[in-house]
Amino acid sequence: MAKFLTKEWLEALTTTVNHNPTFTAAIASVDLTLQFEITDPPEGAEPVYHLAIKDGGLAAGAGPAEDPDATITNDYATAMAISKGELNTQMAFMTGKMKVSGNMAKIMMNQAVFTKFAEASAGVAVEY
């Protein structure tokens, strides 16, 4: 079991979602890179990580993305609540718990991808 927001969690996330046929079907023609910034990461957690979707697969990695389409900033509690399914991204954004900068049109066009990602990533064994 990987600890949330560590390199091991990012590796498990990549493997799990790429083995989910519903998710991979949803991203077949998507090219999207998101960078995440956690404002108050606990020790051992990655303060910045990215998800890159391209060529029908997802790669999650530590550190900043080379050229992200959007950057999402929130605190650790918000990231954890979203990961656990206790808070959805739309509510986090609307209540100011999540800030998004960058290409909002591309984010809006890919809302279905985020839903499928949440479903696929629920299969990751994670310790909070």
Rosetta constraint file for C-alpha pairs under 8 A:
AtomPair CA 1 CA 125 HARMONIC 5.17 0.50
AtomPair CA 1 CA 126 HARMONIC 5.36 0.50
AtomPair CA 1 CA 127 HARMONIC 6.30 0.50
AtomPair CA 2 CA 6 HARMONIC 7.33 0.50
AtomPair CA 2 CA 8 HARMONIC 5.65 0.50
AtomPair CA 2 CA 9 HARMONIC 4.91 0.50
AtomPair CA 2 CA 12 HARMONIC 7.41 0.50
AtomPair CA 2 CA 125 HARMONIC 6.58 0.50
AtomPair CA 2 CA 126 HARMONIC 5.02 0.50
AtomPair CA 2 CA 127 HARMONIC 5.91 0.50
AtomPair CA 3 CA 8 HARMONIC 7.26 0.50
AtomPair CA 3 CA 9 HARMONIC 6.04 0.50
AtomPair CA 3 CA 126 HARMONIC 5.66 0.50
AtomPair CA 3 CA 127 HARMONIC 4.59 0.50
AtomPair CA 3 CA 128 HARMONIC 6.07 0.50
AtomPair CA 4 CA 9 HARMONIC 5.81 0.50
AtomPair CA 4 CA 45 HARMONIC 7.13 0.50
AtomPair CA 4 CA 80 HARMONIC 7.86 0.50
AtomPair CA 4 CA 126 HARMONIC 5.94 0.50
AtomPair CA 4 CA 127 HARMONIC 5.86 0.50
AtomPair CA 4 CA 128 HARMONIC 5.54 0.50
AtomPair CA 5 CA 9 HARMONIC 5.88 0.50
AtomPair CA 5 CA 10 HARMONIC 6.77 0.50
AtomPair CA 5 CA 45 HARMONIC 4.98 0.50
AtomPair CA 5 CA 46 HARMONIC 5.57 0.50
AtomPair CA 6 CA 10 HARMONIC 6.39 0.50
AtomPair CA 6 CA 44 HARMONIC 6.50 0.50
AtomPair CA 6 CA 45 HARMONIC 4.84 0.50
AtomPair CA 6 CA 46 HARMONIC 5.65 0.50
AtomPair CA 7 CA 11 HARMONIC 6.28 0.50
AtomPair CA 7 CA 45 HARMONIC 7.95 0.50
AtomPair CA 7 CA 46 HARMONIC 7.25 0.50
AtomPair CA 7 CA 61 HARMONIC 7.32 0.50
AtomPair CA 7 CA 62 HARMONIC 6.35 0.50
AtomPair CA 8 CA 12 HARMONIC 6.21 0.50
AtomPair CA 9 CA 13 HARMONIC 5.93 0.50
AtomPair CA 9 CA 126 HARMONIC 7.10 0.50
AtomPair CA 10 CA 14 HARMONIC 6.19 0.50
AtomPair CA 10 CA 60 HARMONIC 5.44 0.50
AtomPair CA 10 CA 61 HARMONIC 6.09 0.50
AtomPair CA 10 CA 62 HARMONIC 7.41 0.50
AtomPair CA 11 CA 15 HARMONIC 6.33 0.50
AtomPair CA 11 CA 60 HARMONIC 6.85 0.50
AtomPair CA 11 CA 61 HARMONIC 7.61 0.50
AtomPair CA 12 CA 16 HARMONIC 5.98 0.50
AtomPair CA 12 CA 124 HARMONIC 6.49 0.50
AtomPair CA 13 CA 17 HARMONIC 6.10 0.50
AtomPair CA 13 CA 60 HARMONIC 7.05 0.50
AtomPair CA 13 CA 121 HARMONIC 6.33 0.50
AtomPair CA 13 CA 124 HARMONIC 6.11 0.50
AtomPair CA 14 CA 18 HARMONIC 6.07 0.50
AtomPair CA 14 CA 58 HARMONIC 6.20 0.50
AtomPair CA 14 CA 59 HARMONIC 5.58 0.50
AtomPair CA 14 CA 60 HARMONIC 5.60 0.50
AtomPair CA 15 CA 19 HARMONIC 6.36 0.50
AtomPair CA 16 CA 20 HARMONIC 6.70 0.50
AtomPair CA 16 CA 120 HARMONIC 7.09 0.50
AtomPair CA 16 CA 121 HARMONIC 6.68 0.50
AtomPair CA 16 CA 123 HARMONIC 6.62 0.50
AtomPair CA 16 CA 124 HARMONIC 6.28 0.50
AtomPair CA 17 CA 23 HARMONIC 6.65 0.50
AtomPair CA 17 CA 24 HARMONIC 7.60 0.50
AtomPair CA 17 CA 58 HARMONIC 7.43 0.50
AtomPair CA 17 CA 117 HARMONIC 7.07 0.50
AtomPair CA 17 CA 120 HARMONIC 5.19 0.50
AtomPair CA 17 CA 121 HARMONIC 5.80 0.50
AtomPair CA 18 CA 23 HARMONIC 7.36 0.50
AtomPair CA 18 CA 24 HARMONIC 6.27 0.50
AtomPair CA 18 CA 57 HARMONIC 6.03 0.50
AtomPair CA 18 CA 58 HARMONIC 6.43 0.50
AtomPair CA 19 CA 24 HARMONIC 7.65 0.50
AtomPair CA 20 CA 24 HARMONIC 6.25 0.50
AtomPair CA 20 CA 120 HARMONIC 6.10 0.50
AtomPair CA 21 CA 25 HARMONIC 5.96 0.50
AtomPair CA 22 CA 26 HARMONIC 6.30 0.50
AtomPair CA 22 CA 116 HARMONIC 7.08 0.50
AtomPair CA 22 CA 120 HARMONIC 7.90 0.50
AtomPair CA 23 CA 27 HARMONIC 6.41 0.50
AtomPair CA 23 CA 113 HARMONIC 7.42 0.50
AtomPair CA 23 CA 116 HARMONIC 5.33 0.50
AtomPair CA 23 CA 117 HARMONIC 6.21 0.50
AtomPair CA 23 CA 120 HARMONIC 6.34 0.50
AtomPair CA 24 CA 28 HARMONIC 6.05 0.50
AtomPair CA 24 CA 56 HARMONIC 5.92 0.50
AtomPair CA 24 CA 57 HARMONIC 6.45 0.50
AtomPair CA 25 CA 56 HARMONIC 7.54 0.50
AtomPair CA 26 CA 112 HARMONIC 7.57 0.50
AtomPair CA 26 CA 113 HARMONIC 6.03 0.50
AtomPair CA 26 CA 116 HARMONIC 7.08 0.50
AtomPair CA 27 CA 53 HARMONIC 7.22 0.50
AtomPair CA 27 CA 54 HARMONIC 7.80 0.50
AtomPair CA 27 CA 56 HARMONIC 5.48 0.50
AtomPair CA 27 CA 57 HARMONIC 7.11 0.50
AtomPair CA 27 CA 113 HARMONIC 6.54 0.50
AtomPair CA 28 CA 55 HARMONIC 6.63 0.50
AtomPair CA 28 CA 56 HARMONIC 4.27 0.50
AtomPair CA 28 CA 57 HARMONIC 7.62 0.50
AtomPair CA 29 CA 54 HARMONIC 7.68 0.50
AtomPair CA 29 CA 55 HARMONIC 6.95 0.50
AtomPair CA 29 CA 56 HARMONIC 6.56 0.50
AtomPair CA 30 CA 53 HARMONIC 6.52 0.50
AtomPair CA 30 CA 54 HARMONIC 6.13 0.50
AtomPair CA 30 CA 55 HARMONIC 7.42 0.50
AtomPair CA 30 CA 56 HARMONIC 7.17 0.50
AtomPair CA 31 CA 52 HARMONIC 7.76 0.50
AtomPair CA 31 CA 53 HARMONIC 5.45 0.50
AtomPair CA 31 CA 54 HARMONIC 4.73 0.50
AtomPair CA 31 CA 55 HARMONIC 7.33 0.50
AtomPair CA 32 CA 52 HARMONIC 6.00 0.50
AtomPair CA 32 CA 53 HARMONIC 5.15 0.50
AtomPair CA 32 CA 54 HARMONIC 6.75 0.50
AtomPair CA 32 CA 68 HARMONIC 7.76 0.50
AtomPair CA 32 CA 69 HARMONIC 6.41 0.50
AtomPair CA 32 CA 106 HARMONIC 7.87 0.50
AtomPair CA 33 CA 50 HARMONIC 7.09 0.50
AtomPair CA 33 CA 51 HARMONIC 5.72 0.50
AtomPair CA 33 CA 52 HARMONIC 4.27 0.50
AtomPair CA 33 CA 53 HARMONIC 6.06 0.50
AtomPair CA 33 CA 65 HARMONIC 7.36 0.50
AtomPair CA 33 CA 67 HARMONIC 7.46 0.50
AtomPair CA 33 CA 68 HARMONIC 4.89 0.50
AtomPair CA 33 CA 69 HARMONIC 5.37 0.50
AtomPair CA 33 CA 70 HARMONIC 7.03 0.50
AtomPair CA 34 CA 50 HARMONIC 5.53 0.50
AtomPair CA 34 CA 51 HARMONIC 5.29 0.50
AtomPair CA 34 CA 52 HARMONIC 6.41 0.50
AtomPair CA 34 CA 65 HARMONIC 7.44 0.50
AtomPair CA 34 CA 68 HARMONIC 5.35 0.50
AtomPair CA 34 CA 69 HARMONIC 5.95 0.50
AtomPair CA 34 CA 70 HARMONIC 5.23 0.50
AtomPair CA 34 CA 71 HARMONIC 5.85 0.50
AtomPair CA 34 CA 72 HARMONIC 7.28 0.50
AtomPair CA 35 CA 48 HARMONIC 7.13 0.50
AtomPair CA 35 CA 49 HARMONIC 5.89 0.50
AtomPair CA 35 CA 50 HARMONIC 4.26 0.50
AtomPair CA 35 CA 51 HARMONIC 6.54 0.50
AtomPair CA 35 CA 64 HARMONIC 6.35 0.50
AtomPair CA 35 CA 65 HARMONIC 5.94 0.50
AtomPair CA 35 CA 68 HARMONIC 5.95 0.50
AtomPair CA 35 CA 69 HARMONIC 7.99 0.50
AtomPair CA 35 CA 70 HARMONIC 6.36 0.50
AtomPair CA 35 CA 71 HARMONIC 4.66 0.50
AtomPair CA 35 CA 72 HARMONIC 6.14 0.50
AtomPair CA 36 CA 48 HARMONIC 5.57 0.50
AtomPair CA 36 CA 49 HARMONIC 5.34 0.50
AtomPair CA 36 CA 50 HARMONIC 5.79 0.50
AtomPair CA 36 CA 71 HARMONIC 5.76 0.50
AtomPair CA 36 CA 72 HARMONIC 4.80 0.50
AtomPair CA 36 CA 73 HARMONIC 5.85 0.50
AtomPair CA 36 CA 74 HARMONIC 8.00 0.50
AtomPair CA 37 CA 47 HARMONIC 5.82 0.50
AtomPair CA 37 CA 48 HARMONIC 4.60 0.50
AtomPair CA 37 CA 49 HARMONIC 6.82 0.50
AtomPair CA 37 CA 71 HARMONIC 7.30 0.50
AtomPair CA 37 CA 72 HARMONIC 6.17 0.50
AtomPair CA 37 CA 73 HARMONIC 4.69 0.50
AtomPair CA 37 CA 74 HARMONIC 6.58 0.50
AtomPair CA 38 CA 46 HARMONIC 7.87 0.50
AtomPair CA 38 CA 47 HARMONIC 4.99 0.50
AtomPair CA 38 CA 48 HARMONIC 6.30 0.50
AtomPair CA 38 CA 73 HARMONIC 5.99 0.50
AtomPair CA 38 CA 74 HARMONIC 5.40 0.50
AtomPair CA 38 CA 75 HARMONIC 5.16 0.50
AtomPair CA 38 CA 76 HARMONIC 5.89 0.50
AtomPair CA 38 CA 79 HARMONIC 7.72 0.50
AtomPair CA 39 CA 47 HARMONIC 7.00 0.50
AtomPair CA 39 CA 73 HARMONIC 7.11 0.50
AtomPair CA 39 CA 74 HARMONIC 6.10 0.50
AtomPair CA 39 CA 75 HARMONIC 4.92 0.50
AtomPair CA 39 CA 76 HARMONIC 6.93 0.50
AtomPair CA 40 CA 47 HARMONIC 7.54 0.50
AtomPair CA 40 CA 75 HARMONIC 5.65 0.50
AtomPair CA 40 CA 76 HARMONIC 5.84 0.50
AtomPair CA 41 CA 45 HARMONIC 5.74 0.50
AtomPair CA 41 CA 46 HARMONIC 6.91 0.50
AtomPair CA 41 CA 47 HARMONIC 5.59 0.50
AtomPair CA 41 CA 75 HARMONIC 7.44 0.50
AtomPair CA 41 CA 76 HARMONIC 5.73 0.50
AtomPair CA 42 CA 76 HARMONIC 7.77 0.50
AtomPair CA 46 CA 62 HARMONIC 6.41 0.50
AtomPair CA 46 CA 63 HARMONIC 7.37 0.50
AtomPair CA 47 CA 63 HARMONIC 7.73 0.50
AtomPair CA 48 CA 62 HARMONIC 6.43 0.50
AtomPair CA 48 CA 63 HARMONIC 4.97 0.50
AtomPair CA 48 CA 64 HARMONIC 5.89 0.50
AtomPair CA 49 CA 60 HARMONIC 7.34 0.50
AtomPair CA 49 CA 61 HARMONIC 5.68 0.50
AtomPair CA 49 CA 62 HARMONIC 4.37 0.50
AtomPair CA 49 CA 63 HARMONIC 4.67 0.50
AtomPair CA 49 CA 64 HARMONIC 5.75 0.50
AtomPair CA 49 CA 65 HARMONIC 7.38 0.50
AtomPair CA 50 CA 60 HARMONIC 5.68 0.50
AtomPair CA 50 CA 61 HARMONIC 5.44 0.50
AtomPair CA 50 CA 62 HARMONIC 6.48 0.50
AtomPair CA 50 CA 63 HARMONIC 6.80 0.50
AtomPair CA 50 CA 64 HARMONIC 6.25 0.50
AtomPair CA 50 CA 65 HARMONIC 5.67 0.50
AtomPair CA 51 CA 58 HARMONIC 6.67 0.50
AtomPair CA 51 CA 59 HARMONIC 5.74 0.50
AtomPair CA 51 CA 60 HARMONIC 4.48 0.50
AtomPair CA 51 CA 61 HARMONIC 6.59 0.50
AtomPair CA 52 CA 58 HARMONIC 5.55 0.50
AtomPair CA 52 CA 59 HARMONIC 5.20 0.50
AtomPair CA 52 CA 60 HARMONIC 6.40 0.50
AtomPair CA 53 CA 57 HARMONIC 5.67 0.50
AtomPair CA 53 CA 58 HARMONIC 4.44 0.50
AtomPair CA 53 CA 59 HARMONIC 6.54 0.50
AtomPair CA 54 CA 58 HARMONIC 6.54 0.50
AtomPair CA 69 CA 102 HARMONIC 5.89 0.50
AtomPair CA 69 CA 103 HARMONIC 5.61 0.50
AtomPair CA 69 CA 106 HARMONIC 7.58 0.50
AtomPair CA 70 CA 100 HARMONIC 6.75 0.50
AtomPair CA 70 CA 101 HARMONIC 5.53 0.50
AtomPair CA 70 CA 102 HARMONIC 4.20 0.50
AtomPair CA 70 CA 103 HARMONIC 5.60 0.50
AtomPair CA 70 CA 104 HARMONIC 7.33 0.50
AtomPair CA 70 CA 107 HARMONIC 7.65 0.50
AtomPair CA 71 CA 100 HARMONIC 5.71 0.50
AtomPair CA 71 CA 101 HARMONIC 5.29 0.50
AtomPair CA 71 CA 102 HARMONIC 6.28 0.50
AtomPair CA 72 CA 98 HARMONIC 6.79 0.50
AtomPair CA 72 CA 99 HARMONIC 5.68 0.50
AtomPair CA 72 CA 100 HARMONIC 4.60 0.50
AtomPair CA 72 CA 101 HARMONIC 6.64 0.50
AtomPair CA 73 CA 98 HARMONIC 5.74 0.50
AtomPair CA 73 CA 99 HARMONIC 5.10 0.50
AtomPair CA 73 CA 100 HARMONIC 6.45 0.50
AtomPair CA 74 CA 78 HARMONIC 6.27 0.50
AtomPair CA 74 CA 79 HARMONIC 6.65 0.50
AtomPair CA 74 CA 97 HARMONIC 6.14 0.50
AtomPair CA 74 CA 98 HARMONIC 4.80 0.50
AtomPair CA 74 CA 99 HARMONIC 6.47 0.50
AtomPair CA 75 CA 79 HARMONIC 6.39 0.50
AtomPair CA 75 CA 97 HARMONIC 7.60 0.50
AtomPair CA 75 CA 98 HARMONIC 7.91 0.50
AtomPair CA 76 CA 80 HARMONIC 6.06 0.50
AtomPair CA 77 CA 81 HARMONIC 6.10 0.50
AtomPair CA 78 CA 82 HARMONIC 6.16 0.50
AtomPair CA 78 CA 87 HARMONIC 7.69 0.50
AtomPair CA 78 CA 92 HARMONIC 7.43 0.50
AtomPair CA 78 CA 97 HARMONIC 6.67 0.50
AtomPair CA 78 CA 98 HARMONIC 7.58 0.50
AtomPair CA 79 CA 83 HARMONIC 6.13 0.50
AtomPair CA 80 CA 84 HARMONIC 6.11 0.50
AtomPair CA 80 CA 128 HARMONIC 7.50 0.50
AtomPair CA 81 CA 85 HARMONIC 6.19 0.50
AtomPair CA 81 CA 86 HARMONIC 5.00 0.50
AtomPair CA 81 CA 87 HARMONIC 5.36 0.50
AtomPair CA 82 CA 86 HARMONIC 5.88 0.50
AtomPair CA 82 CA 87 HARMONIC 4.75 0.50
AtomPair CA 82 CA 88 HARMONIC 5.69 0.50
AtomPair CA 82 CA 89 HARMONIC 6.70 0.50
AtomPair CA 83 CA 118 HARMONIC 7.65 0.50
AtomPair CA 83 CA 122 HARMONIC 7.76 0.50
AtomPair CA 84 CA 122 HARMONIC 7.77 0.50
AtomPair CA 85 CA 118 HARMONIC 7.91 0.50
AtomPair CA 87 CA 91 HARMONIC 6.83 0.50
AtomPair CA 87 CA 92 HARMONIC 6.73 0.50
AtomPair CA 88 CA 92 HARMONIC 6.30 0.50
AtomPair CA 89 CA 93 HARMONIC 6.08 0.50
AtomPair CA 89 CA 98 HARMONIC 7.77 0.50
AtomPair CA 90 CA 94 HARMONIC 6.10 0.50
AtomPair CA 91 CA 95 HARMONIC 5.98 0.50
AtomPair CA 92 CA 96 HARMONIC 6.23 0.50
AtomPair CA 92 CA 97 HARMONIC 4.93 0.50
AtomPair CA 92 CA 98 HARMONIC 5.32 0.50
AtomPair CA 93 CA 97 HARMONIC 5.92 0.50
AtomPair CA 93 CA 98 HARMONIC 4.69 0.50
AtomPair CA 93 CA 99 HARMONIC 6.31 0.50
AtomPair CA 93 CA 100 HARMONIC 7.72 0.50
AtomPair CA 94 CA 98 HARMONIC 7.95 0.50
AtomPair CA 100 CA 104 HARMONIC 7.79 0.50
AtomPair CA 103 CA 107 HARMONIC 6.62 0.50
AtomPair CA 104 CA 108 HARMONIC 6.16 0.50
AtomPair CA 105 CA 109 HARMONIC 6.13 0.50
AtomPair CA 106 CA 110 HARMONIC 6.37 0.50
AtomPair CA 107 CA 111 HARMONIC 6.58 0.50
AtomPair CA 110 CA 114 HARMONIC 6.87 0.50
AtomPair CA 111 CA 115 HARMONIC 6.64 0.50
AtomPair CA 112 CA 116 HARMONIC 6.34 0.50
AtomPair CA 113 CA 117 HARMONIC 5.95 0.50
AtomPair CA 114 CA 118 HARMONIC 6.14 0.50
AtomPair CA 115 CA 119 HARMONIC 6.41 0.50
AtomPair CA 116 CA 120 HARMONIC 6.10 0.50
AtomPair CA 117 CA 121 HARMONIC 5.85 0.50
AtomPair CA 118 CA 122 HARMONIC 6.23 0.50
AtomPair CA 119 CA 123 HARMONIC 7.72 0.50
